Amino acid sequence: MPAGRQPSPCVRQCCLDGDQCLGCGRLLNEIVEWGQASDQRQLQIIAAARLRREQRKGPVDDNA
């Protein structure tokens, strides 16, 4: 299976809390897997990481 071509979600603010990066929201195994993951898998990782970041931050007030 060819590796995916999605841009890495890394934001260069790497800090692990357990196995989750507080910068990009990926889990350690997803970070390790990234280079070999298919496009579809990379998109799944991006979506899961985005959800984790949103859950960690809580509600965002765009009017603040």
ChimeraX attribute file (.defattr): number of C-alpha atoms within 10 A of each C-alpha:
attribute: neighborCount
match mode: 1-to-1
recipient: residues
	/A:1	7
	/A:2	8
	/A:3	14
	/A:4	16
	/A:5	14
	/A:6	16
	/A:7	9
	/A:8	12
	/A:9	17
	/A:10	13
	/A:11	10
	/A:12	8
	/A:13	10
	/A:14	13
	/A:15	13
	/A:16	14
	/A:17	11
	/A:18	9
	/A:19	13
	/A:20	20
	/A:21	20
	/A:22	19
	/A:23	16
	/A:24	21
	/A:25	30
	/A:26	26
	/A:27	20
	/A:28	15
	/A:29	10
	/A:30	19
	/A:31	18
	/A:32	11
	/A:33	14
	/A:34	20
	/A:35	14
	/A:36	14
	/A:37	20
	/A:38	17
	/A:39	16
	/A:40	13
	/A:41	17
	/A:42	23
	/A:43	16
	/A:44	12
	/A:45	21
	/A:46	20
	/A:47	13
	/A:48	16
	/A:49	22
	/A:50	16
	/A:51	14
	/A:52	19
	/A:53	17
	/A:54	13
	/A:55	11
	/A:56	11
	/A:57	9
	/A:58	9
	/A:59	8
	/A:60	8
	/A:61	6
	/A:62	5
	/A:63	4
	/A:64	4
